[in-house]
Amino acid sequence: MLIYRISGLLAFCLGLSSAGAGCAVAGDDAPSLDGPPRATQGAGTGSATDVRDADWSVIDVLGPGAEVLEGVYTNGLSAEALTRNALITNLRANRAMVMLPLATATYADDSEHEVLREHEWLRDPELLRYRLRHEATREVMSYLVSCALAPSQSVSYTDTRTGKIYEFPGEIGICPHWNEQGVHEGPAGAKCRQLITACLLALVNPTGRSITLSLRGQAFPNHRPGLLSPGPSVRVRTASEDDAAIPSFGPCKTDTRGLSRNCGWTAEHVGTCSPDSTVTLGAGGTPVDECDDGLPAALGQSDDDTVLRVCDGIHGCNAGSPAHIAQSEVRCSGRREPALRFECPSSGYFSVMSGPRMSRRASGAPGKDGAPEPRKIAGFSVASRPPTAGPMPIGGGIVVEPAPFQPAVYPAQEADVFGWREGAFYGNFWTETNPLHEKFTPEMNEVDEEGNFYPAPRSGAVVFRHAFACTGEFWDDEIAYQKDRLCAGGDEDEDCVAHSVGACGDSYNITNCPPLHQCDLDDGGLVEGDGDFQECTGDGGTWLHPITSFLNDPVDVVRRPWLPLPGLPTPGGLGTSPMPMLCP
């Protein structure tokens, strides 16, 4: 089952223009983002003693990557948990939870809420007790709090049977006011419920991995400017897609020296480059010019040198791992510390790690995500030159031309690192009437005092009546996408978290066009050029608060791998072939 359309022998390219895409894509003429500029660029042609005749494009990053708000998060919420939990998919708890603060006291084992008794529904004031004794419900709570609350907020739950404490930290911060009050009333409450629904849908991933994506939409702009808008840089991911911490970002247990150590590194930022081009990257504000590979290795080998490691993609890596890009250390005139030279990987993305040549045994508190605190570096400089390879014959008289060369950019903008528009998610899990499929009764998906869970039988349908997903322009089979991205269970009795309503706007599928233009706006007006769908249709109405997700690699979010034809670039790389026609 193909997820991406192949036209004849040529796979169309959907690359990022700033990362060296080899063909035009929809949106190439769109206005640039109205946000902070990418790294300051210096024009000029440098030279290196080993490549004197090569034409180098030089970009000088004058300052270190700023710690800015980025809309990059991981989607690891299982569809199984979202369709079977004791809160959102329990009819009684579903309506009660939005009436109360998203706070520790609300879900405590001794909680009692008279407001539930006083409401017209006449609910049990002890209704929300014990629900977090169920593991899948705790998983949903974790993502719910992550979506709704800010990093300074959290919800805690103590299982009074065992004394075990569970912490649910805030992260995205779409509705921080939910921590203090319910969100069941008024326009702000309705907007909050819709945005949290969209956020949870976007974070569903049935593959069992934690996939990084960029979320874009129009949240409450006053309490956190820039929320759900792409930032000017992307910090390198310090955990793998299996949600395991990458050892190299942990502290060293002993004093450890050298480039090959797998501890004591700091995550820097993600850059873009043209595949197969040669890139030179150096720490410090001095441009990487006049670099020489031939200097004796013993010169300048100070333990205080800033050394670098470069990895393929957006995650960090350990030395010797498949993602570790082969690199050579070079010395450049005008700079004290060494630089790196490497060949740009086929993905077109590289992640930078930094650290001292000698990493001392950890003696203080670690930084974010358990990583060492970043070193103070006066910025980075990057230079690149075109690949030497020419056109590539692939048989049958077909020749693939190399993509036009684009200079390496570091740090790259979030919009350039996450350039595959997956689609939009929207709806409301907490409607006044009939939020769940008709087969659900109030007794289903309950949990008792002992933590025993009584799940609803599989419905083989969409669990949430008012939850929807439309696909971006790159998908050609909405049914396959829905099963892979939004459903849990076997093929015969899959429960899905949202209705797949077809394409959000235009589609590249010309043989079996899905319903088009589910969203009236292809680019919401809050941040011009960020590509967020708005005003999307579902269940006969228009939903005003969707969230659009963007991917670094579209293969990440589906369970069945996309298999390219031999000799052609994969979707994660920067293709070179012409686009198919759009649906009419």
C-alpha positions as CSV (number, residue, x, y, z in Angstrom):
1,M,0.0,0.0,0.0
2,L,1.7,3.2,-1.2
3,I,1.5,6.3,0.9
4,Y,3.1,8.5,-1.7
5,R,2.2,8.6,-5.3
6,I,4.8,7.4,-7.8
7,S,4.4,8.7,-11.4
8,G,5.9,6.3,-13.9
9,L,9.6,5.8,-13.0
10,L,10.0,9.2,-11.4
11,A,9.3,9.9,-7.8
12,F,8.3,13.6,-7.3
13,C,10.4,15.7,-5.0
14,L,9.0,17.5,-2.0
15,G,12.1,19.0,-0.6
16,L,12.7,22.2,1.2
17,S,13.8,25.2,-0.9
18,S,16.4,26.4,1.6
19,A,17.8,22.9,1.9
20,G,18.5,22.4,-1.7
21,A,15.3,21.1,-3.2
22,G,15.7,20.2,-6.8
23,C,12.3,21.2,-8.1
24,A,9.5,23.7,-7.5
25,V,7.0,22.9,-4.8
26,A,3.6,24.3,-3.9
27,G,4.2,27.4,-1.8
28,D,7.6,28.3,-3.2
29,D,6.2,31.8,-4.0
30,A,4.6,32.2,-0.6
31,P,5.8,35.2,1.5
32,S,8.6,34.4,3.9
33,L,7.8,34.0,7.6
34,D,7.2,37.1,9.5
35,G,9.6,36.3,12.3
36,P,13.2,36.5,13.4
37,P,15.7,36.2,10.6
38,R,17.8,33.2,10.2
39,A,21.5,33.4,10.9
40,T,23.3,36.4,9.7
41,Q,24.8,35.6,6.3
42,G,28.0,36.9,5.0
43,A,28.6,36.9,1.3
44,G,31.8,35.9,-0.3
45,T,33.9,33.1,-1.7
46,G,36.4,31.5,0.6
47,S,39.1,29.1,-0.3
48,A,40.9,26.2,1.4
49,T,44.4,25.1,0.7
50,D,43.2,21.6,-0.3
51,V,40.5,22.9,-2.6
52,R,42.0,26.1,-4.0
53,D,40.0,26.0,-7.2
54,A,36.7,25.2,-5.5
55,D,34.0,27.8,-5.2
56,W,32.8,28.0,-1.6
57,S,29.6,29.6,-0.4
58,V,30.3,31.0,3.1
59,I,27.7,31.7,5.8
60,D,28.9,33.2,9.0
61,V,26.7,32.7,12.0
62,L,27.7,35.7,14.2
63,G,26.2,34.5,17.4
64,P,25.2,31.3,19.1
65,G,21.7,29.9,18.5
66,A,19.3,31.7,20.7
67,E,17.0,29.8,23.1
68,V,13.8,30.7,21.4
69,L,10.3,29.2,21.6
70,E,10.0,26.5,18.9
71,G,6.9,24.6,18.0
72,V,8.7,21.2,17.9
73,Y,7.3,18.3,20.0
74,T,7.1,14.5,19.9
75,N,4.0,12.5,19.1
76,G,4.1,9.3,21.1
77,L,0.5,9.0,22.4
78,S,-0.8,5.6,21.5
79,A,-4.1,5.4,19.7
80,E,-5.0,2.4,22.0
81,A,-4.7,4.6,25.1
82,L,-6.7,7.5,23.6
83,T,-9.5,5.2,22.5
84,R,-9.6,3.3,25.8
85,N,-9.0,5.4,28.9
86,A,-11.0,6.2,32.0
87,L,-11.3,10.0,31.4
88,I,-11.9,11.2,27.8
89,T,-13.6,7.9,26.6
90,N,-15.7,7.5,29.8
91,L,-19.0,9.3,29.3
92,R,-19.3,10.5,32.9
93,A,-15.7,11.6,33.3
94,N,-15.6,13.2,29.9
95,R,-18.1,15.8,30.8
96,A,-16.9,16.3,34.4
97,M,-13.2,16.8,33.7
98,V,-13.6,20.1,31.7
99,M,-15.7,21.6,34.5
100,L,-12.8,21.4,36.9
101,P,-9.2,22.6,36.9
102,L,-6.6,20.5,35.3
103,A,-4.8,20.2,38.6
104,T,-3.5,17.8,41.2
105,A,-6.4,18.2,43.6
106,T,-8.9,17.3,40.9
107,Y,-7.7,13.7,40.4
108,A,-6.5,12.9,43.9
109,D,-7.7,9.6,45.4
110,D,-9.6,11.5,48.0
111,S,-11.0,14.2,45.6
112,E,-14.5,15.4,46.2
113,H,-16.1,18.1,44.0
114,E,-19.5,19.4,45.0
115,V,-19.8,21.4,41.8
116,L,-20.5,18.1,40.1
117,R,-23.4,17.4,42.3
118,E,-24.8,20.9,41.8
119,H,-24.6,20.7,38.0
120,E,-27.7,19.8,36.1
121,W,-26.0,16.4,35.3
122,L,-26.1,15.6,39.0
123,R,-22.8,13.8,39.0
124,D,-21.1,12.0,41.8
125,P,-18.7,14.4,43.5
126,E,-16.2,11.5,43.9
127,L,-16.4,10.7,40.2
128,L,-12.8,11.4,39.3
129,R,-11.2,9.3,42.1
130,Y,-8.8,6.4,41.2
131,R,-8.9,7.1,37.5
132,L,-5.2,7.6,37.3
133,R,-4.5,4.2,38.7
134,H,-5.0,3.0,35.1
135,E,-1.8,3.1,33.1
136,A,-3.3,4.0,29.8
137,T,-5.3,6.8,31.5
138,R,-2.0,8.1,32.9
139,E,-0.5,8.1,29.4
140,V,-3.4,10.2,28.2
141,M,-3.1,12.6,31.2
142,S,0.6,13.0,30.4
143,Y,-0.1,14.3,26.9
144,L,-3.2,16.2,28.0
145,V,-1.1,18.2,30.5
146,S,1.7,18.6,28.0
147,C,-0.7,20.2,25.5
148,A,-2.6,22.4,27.9
149,L,-0.2,23.6,30.6
150,A,3.0,25.7,30.4
151,P,6.5,24.4,31.4
152,S,6.1,26.1,34.8
153,Q,3.0,24.1,35.5
154,S,2.3,20.5,36.3
155,V,-0.1,17.9,37.7
156,S,0.9,15.3,40.2
157,Y,-0.9,12.1,41.2
158,T,-0.2,9.9,44.2
159,D,-1.5,6.3,44.2
160,T,-2.4,6.0,47.9
161,R,-2.3,2.2,47.7
162,T,1.4,2.1,46.8
163,G,2.6,5.6,47.6
164,K,4.0,6.0,44.1
165,I,3.9,9.5,42.7
166,Y,3.4,10.3,39.0
167,E,4.4,13.7,37.7
168,F,2.8,15.2,34.5
169,P,4.7,18.3,33.5
170,G,3.3,21.0,31.2
171,E,5.1,21.7,28.0
172,I,3.3,23.3,25.1
173,G,1.0,25.6,27.2
174,I,-2.0,26.1,24.9
175,C,-4.5,26.6,27.8
176,P,-2.5,27.4,31.0
177,H,-5.7,28.8,32.6
178,W,-7.1,25.3,32.7
179,N,-4.8,24.8,35.7
180,E,-6.9,27.2,37.7
181,Q,-10.5,26.8,36.4
182,G,-12.7,24.7,34.2
183,V,-12.9,25.2,30.4
184,H,-16.6,24.2,29.9
185,E,-18.0,27.7,29.4
186,G,-17.6,30.6,27.1
187,P,-15.8,31.3,23.8
188,A,-12.4,30.9,25.5
189,G,-13.4,27.5,26.9
190,A,-14.6,26.3,23.6
191,K,-11.4,27.4,21.9
192,C,-9.4,25.7,24.6
193,R,-11.3,22.4,24.2
194,Q,-10.9,22.5,20.4
195,L,-7.2,23.3,20.5
196,I,-6.4,20.6,23.1
197,T,-8.4,18.1,20.9
198,A,-6.3,19.1,17.9
199,C,-3.1,18.8,19.9
200,L,-3.9,15.3,21.2
201,L,-4.9,14.1,17.7
202,A,-1.6,15.5,16.3
203,L,0.4,13.7,19.0
204,V,-1.1,10.2,18.3
205,N,1.4,7.7,17.0
206,P,0.5,4.0,16.7
207,T,4.0,3.1,15.7
208,G,5.2,3.0,19.3
209,R,7.9,5.6,18.6
210,S,8.3,9.2,19.6
211,I,8.4,11.2,16.3
212,T,9.3,14.8,16.3
213,L,7.0,17.2,14.5
214,S,6.3,20.9,14.2
215,L,2.8,22.1,15.3
216,R,1.4,25.3,13.8
217,G,-1.9,27.0,14.5
218,Q,-3.5,30.0,16.1
219,A,-3.5,29.6,19.9
220,F,-4.2,32.3,22.5
221,P,-1.6,34.9,21.3
222,N,-1.6,37.1,24.4
223,H,-0.3,34.7,27.1
224,R,2.5,33.2,25.1
225,P,3.6,35.0,21.9
226,G,4.9,32.8,19.2
227,L,3.1,29.6,20.4
228,L,2.4,27.2,17.6
229,S,4.5,29.2,15.2
230,P,7.8,28.1,13.7
231,G,10.9,29.4,15.3
232,P,14.2,30.6,13.8
233,S,16.1,27.4,14.9
234,V,15.6,23.9,16.0
235,R,17.5,22.4,18.9
236,V,19.0,18.9,18.2
237,R,17.0,16.1,19.7
238,T,18.6,14.4,22.7
239,A,16.5,11.2,22.7
240,S,15.9,8.6,20.0
241,E,12.6,7.8,18.3
242,D,12.3,5.0,20.8
243,D,12.3,7.7,23.5
244,A,15.6,6.5,24.9
245,A,18.1,9.1,26.0
246,I,21.2,9.3,23.7
247,P,24.1,8.5,26.0
248,S,26.4,11.1,24.5
249,F,24.3,13.8,26.0
250,G,24.7,12.4,29.5
251,P,27.5,13.4,31.9
252,C,30.8,11.6,32.0
253,K,31.5,9.4,35.0
254,T,35.2,9.9,34.6
255,D,37.4,12.5,32.9
256,T,37.2,11.5,29.3
257,R,39.2,12.9,26.3
258,G,38.6,12.7,22.6
259,L,36.1,13.0,19.8
260,S,34.9,9.4,20.1
261,R,33.6,9.6,23.7
262,N,29.9,9.0,24.2
263,C,29.3,11.4,27.1
264,G,29.7,15.1,27.9
265,W,28.3,16.5,24.7
266,T,25.9,19.4,24.3
267,A,23.0,19.6,21.8
268,E,23.4,22.5,19.5
269,H,21.1,23.1,16.5
270,V,20.0,21.5,13.2
271,G,21.3,22.8,9.8
272,T,20.4,22.2,6.2
273,C,22.7,21.5,3.2
274,S,22.6,20.1,-0.4
275,P,23.2,16.3,-0.4
276,D,26.7,15.3,-1.3
277,S,28.0,18.8,-1.0
278,T,31.1,19.4,1.1
279,V,30.5,21.4,4.3
280,T,33.0,22.9,6.7
281,L,31.7,23.9,10.2
282,G,33.6,25.6,12.9
283,A,32.9,27.0,16.4
284,G,33.6,30.6,16.9
285,G,32.7,33.8,15.1
286,T,35.6,33.8,12.6
287,P,34.6,32.6,9.1
288,V,35.9,29.2,8.1
289,D,38.3,30.3,5.4
290,E,41.7,29.0,4.3
291,C,41.4,25.6,6.0
292,D,44.1,23.0,5.8
293,D,43.7,19.3,6.4
294,G,47.4,18.7,6.3
295,L,48.5,20.3,9.6
296,P,50.0,18.0,12.2
297,A,47.3,16.6,14.4
298,A,49.4,17.4,17.5
299,L,49.2,21.1,16.9
300,G,46.7,23.0,19.1
301,Q,45.3,19.8,20.7
302,S,44.2,21.7,23.8
303,D,41.9,20.0,26.3
304,D,39.9,23.3,26.2
305,D,39.3,23.1,22.4
306,T,35.7,23.1,21.3
307,V,35.3,19.9,19.4
308,L,32.2,19.1,17.2
309,R,30.3,16.0,16.1
310,V,27.9,16.0,13.2
311,C,25.0,13.6,12.9
312,D,22.6,12.8,10.0
313,G,19.1,14.2,10.6
314,I,17.6,16.0,13.5
315,H,18.8,13.8,16.4
316,G,22.2,13.6,18.1
317,C,24.2,10.4,17.9
318,N,26.9,8.3,19.5
319,A,30.3,7.8,17.9
320,G,30.3,5.0,15.4
321,S,26.5,4.8,15.1
322,P,24.9,4.8,11.6
323,A,23.8,8.4,12.1
324,H,27.4,9.6,12.8
325,I,28.6,11.4,9.7
326,A,32.2,10.7,8.7
327,Q,34.1,13.9,9.4
328,S,37.7,15.2,9.4
329,E,39.1,17.8,11.7
330,V,40.7,20.7,9.9
331,R,42.5,23.9,11.0
332,C,41.5,27.2,9.5
333,S,43.4,30.5,9.5
334,G,42.2,33.1,12.0
335,R,40.7,30.7,14.4
336,R,42.1,29.0,17.5
337,E,39.9,26.0,17.6
338,P,39.5,23.3,15.0
339,A,36.7,22.9,12.5
340,L,35.0,19.9,10.9
341,R,34.6,19.0,7.2
342,F,32.0,16.5,6.1
343,E,29.8,15.4,3.2
344,C,26.2,16.5,3.5
345,P,24.0,13.4,4.0
346,S,21.2,12.4,1.6
347,S,18.6,13.7,4.1
348,G,19.8,17.2,3.6
349,Y,19.8,17.8,7.4
350,F,22.7,17.7,9.9
351,S,22.7,18.0,13.7
352,V,25.6,19.6,15.6
353,M,26.9,18.5,19.0
354,S,29.7,20.4,20.8
355,G,31.9,19.9,23.8
356,P,35.4,20.3,25.1
357,R,38.1,18.0,23.9
358,M,38.4,16.9,27.5
359,S,35.1,16.3,29.3
360,R,35.5,16.4,33.1
361,R,33.6,14.1,35.4
362,A,30.1,15.5,36.2
363,S,30.1,17.5,39.4
364,G,27.0,19.7,39.1
365,A,23.3,19.6,38.1
366,P,22.7,18.7,34.5
367,G,21.0,20.9,32.1
368,K,17.7,20.4,30.2
369,D,16.8,16.7,29.5
370,G,19.7,15.5,31.6
371,A,22.3,16.9,29.2
372,P,25.3,18.9,30.4
373,E,24.8,22.7,30.5
374,P,25.7,24.2,27.1
375,R,29.2,25.7,26.8
376,K,29.5,29.4,26.0
377,I,30.4,29.5,22.4
378,A,30.7,32.7,20.3
379,G,28.7,31.2,17.5
380,F,29.4,29.0,14.6
381,S,30.5,29.5,11.0
382,V,29.6,27.2,8.1
383,A,30.9,27.1,4.5
384,S,29.8,24.7,1.7
385,R,30.7,23.9,-1.9
386,P,28.8,22.0,-4.6
387,P,29.1,18.2,-5.0
388,T,31.4,17.0,-7.7
389,A,29.1,14.3,-9.0
390,G,27.2,14.9,-12.2
391,P,23.9,13.5,-13.7
392,M,23.1,9.9,-12.5
393,P,21.8,7.4,-15.1
394,I,19.3,5.0,-13.6
395,G,18.6,2.8,-16.6
396,G,16.1,2.9,-19.5
397,G,17.7,6.0,-20.9
398,I,16.6,8.0,-17.8
399,V,19.1,10.4,-16.2
400,V,18.5,12.1,-12.9
401,E,20.0,15.5,-12.8
402,P,21.5,16.6,-9.4
403,A,19.6,19.0,-7.4
404,P,20.6,22.7,-7.7
405,F,23.2,23.5,-5.1
406,Q,22.0,25.5,-2.1
407,P,24.5,26.8,0.5
408,A,24.5,25.1,3.9
409,V,22.5,27.0,6.5
410,Y,23.2,26.8,10.2
411,P,21.1,27.1,12.3
412,A,18.2,26.4,9.9
413,Q,14.7,27.7,10.5
414,E,12.1,25.4,11.9
415,A,10.0,25.9,8.8
416,D,12.9,24.6,6.7
417,V,13.7,21.6,8.9
418,F,10.0,20.6,9.0
419,G,8.8,21.1,5.5
420,W,6.4,18.2,4.9
421,R,2.9,19.4,5.7
422,E,1.1,16.3,7.1
423,G,-2.3,17.7,7.5
424,A,-4.7,19.3,10.0
425,F,-6.4,18.0,13.1
426,Y,-9.5,19.5,14.6
427,G,-12.8,18.9,16.5
428,N,-13.9,18.7,20.1
429,F,-13.6,15.6,22.4
430,W,-15.8,17.4,25.1
431,T,-19.1,18.4,23.4
432,E,-22.2,18.9,25.5
433,T,-24.0,15.9,23.8
434,N,-22.9,12.7,22.3
435,P,-19.1,13.1,22.4
436,L,-18.5,9.4,21.8
437,H,-19.7,6.7,19.4
438,E,-23.2,5.5,20.1
439,K,-22.0,2.1,21.3
440,F,-20.4,3.7,24.3
441,T,-22.4,3.6,27.5
442,P,-21.6,5.4,30.8
443,E,-20.4,2.1,32.4
444,M,-17.7,1.5,29.8
445,N,-14.1,2.4,30.3
446,E,-14.5,2.6,34.1
447,V,-11.8,1.9,36.7
448,D,-12.5,0.7,40.2
449,E,-10.7,1.4,43.5
450,E,-8.3,-1.5,43.0
451,G,-7.3,0.0,39.6
452,N,-9.1,-2.6,37.6
453,F,-10.1,-1.3,34.2
454,Y,-13.3,-2.3,32.3
455,P,-12.8,-1.4,28.7
456,A,-15.5,-0.9,26.1
457,P,-15.7,-3.5,23.4
458,R,-14.2,-2.5,20.1
459,S,-16.6,-0.5,18.0
460,G,-14.7,-0.9,14.7
461,A,-15.4,2.8,14.1
462,V,-14.3,6.3,15.0
463,V,-14.6,6.6,18.8
464,F,-15.0,10.4,18.9
465,R,-18.0,11.8,17.0
466,H,-16.5,15.2,16.6
467,A,-12.8,14.7,15.8
468,F,-11.4,15.1,12.3
469,A,-8.2,14.8,10.3
470,C,-7.6,16.0,6.8
471,T,-4.4,15.3,4.8
472,G,-1.8,17.6,3.3
473,E,-1.0,17.7,-0.3
474,F,1.6,14.9,-0.2
475,W,-0.7,11.9,0.7
476,D,-2.4,9.9,-2.1
477,D,-4.4,7.4,0.0
478,E,-6.4,8.9,2.8
479,I,-7.7,5.5,4.0
480,A,-4.2,4.0,4.3
481,Y,-3.1,7.1,6.1
482,Q,-6.0,7.0,8.6
483,K,-5.3,3.3,9.5
484,D,-1.6,3.9,9.9
485,R,-1.8,7.2,11.8
486,L,-5.1,7.3,13.6
487,C,-6.4,3.8,14.4
488,A,-5.7,1.1,17.0
489,G,-6.4,-2.6,16.8
490,G,-6.6,-5.2,14.1
491,D,-7.7,-4.7,10.5
492,E,-11.2,-6.0,11.2
493,D,-12.1,-4.1,14.4
494,E,-9.9,-1.0,14.3
495,D,-11.0,1.9,16.6
496,C,-10.0,5.3,15.2
497,V,-9.5,8.5,17.0
498,A,-10.8,10.8,14.2
499,H,-12.8,10.8,11.0
500,S,-10.5,11.1,8.0
501,V,-12.3,13.6,5.7
502,G,-9.9,13.7,2.8
503,A,-7.5,16.4,1.6
504,C,-7.3,19.7,3.5
505,G,-6.7,21.5,0.2
506,D,-5.1,20.5,-3.0
507,S,-3.8,17.0,-3.5
508,Y,-1.2,15.5,-5.8
509,N,-3.2,12.4,-6.4
510,I,-4.6,12.6,-10.0
511,T,-6.0,9.1,-10.5
512,N,-8.3,8.9,-7.4
513,C,-8.9,12.4,-6.2
514,P,-10.2,12.6,-2.6
515,P,-12.6,15.3,-1.4
516,L,-10.8,18.6,-1.7
517,H,-10.6,21.9,0.2
518,Q,-11.9,20.7,3.6
519,C,-10.2,23.9,4.9
520,D,-11.0,27.3,3.5
521,L,-7.7,28.8,4.4
522,D,-4.4,27.3,3.2
523,D,-2.4,29.7,5.4
524,G,-3.8,31.2,8.5
525,G,-3.2,34.9,8.9
526,L,-1.6,35.0,12.3
527,V,1.9,34.2,11.0
528,E,2.1,34.7,7.2
529,G,3.7,31.9,5.4
530,D,3.7,29.2,8.1
531,G,1.2,27.1,6.2
532,D,-1.4,26.3,8.9
533,F,-4.8,25.2,7.6
534,Q,-7.8,27.1,9.1
535,E,-11.6,27.0,8.9
536,C,-11.9,23.3,8.3
537,T,-15.1,21.3,7.6
538,G,-16.3,18.3,9.6
539,D,-19.8,17.0,10.5
540,G,-21.5,19.7,8.5
541,G,-19.9,22.5,10.4
542,T,-16.7,24.7,10.3
543,W,-14.1,24.3,13.0
544,L,-12.1,27.4,13.7
545,H,-9.2,26.1,15.8
546,P,-7.3,23.3,14.0
547,I,-3.6,22.5,14.4
548,T,-1.5,21.6,11.4
549,S,1.5,19.3,11.8
550,F,4.7,19.4,9.7
551,L,7.2,16.5,9.5
552,N,10.9,16.2,8.9
553,D,10.4,12.8,7.3
554,P,6.9,11.6,6.4
555,V,7.8,8.0,6.7
556,D,8.1,8.5,10.4
557,V,4.4,8.6,11.2
558,V,3.1,5.5,9.5
559,R,3.4,1.9,10.4
560,R,4.1,0.5,6.9
561,P,7.3,1.8,5.3
562,W,7.3,3.6,2.0
563,L,9.5,1.7,-0.5
564,P,11.1,3.7,-3.2
565,L,11.9,2.4,-6.6
566,P,15.6,1.3,-6.9
567,G,18.0,4.2,-7.7
568,L,15.5,6.9,-6.8
569,P,15.7,9.3,-3.8
570,T,13.6,8.5,-0.8
571,P,11.0,10.9,0.6
572,G,13.4,11.9,3.4
573,G,15.9,13.1,0.9
574,L,15.8,16.0,-1.5
575,G,14.4,14.7,-4.8
576,T,15.1,15.9,-8.3
577,S,12.1,14.9,-10.3
578,P,9.1,17.0,-11.5
579,M,5.9,17.2,-9.5
580,P,2.8,15.4,-10.7
581,M,-0.2,17.5,-11.5
582,L,-2.6,18.6,-8.8
583,C,-6.2,17.3,-8.6
584,P,-8.5,19.6,-10.4
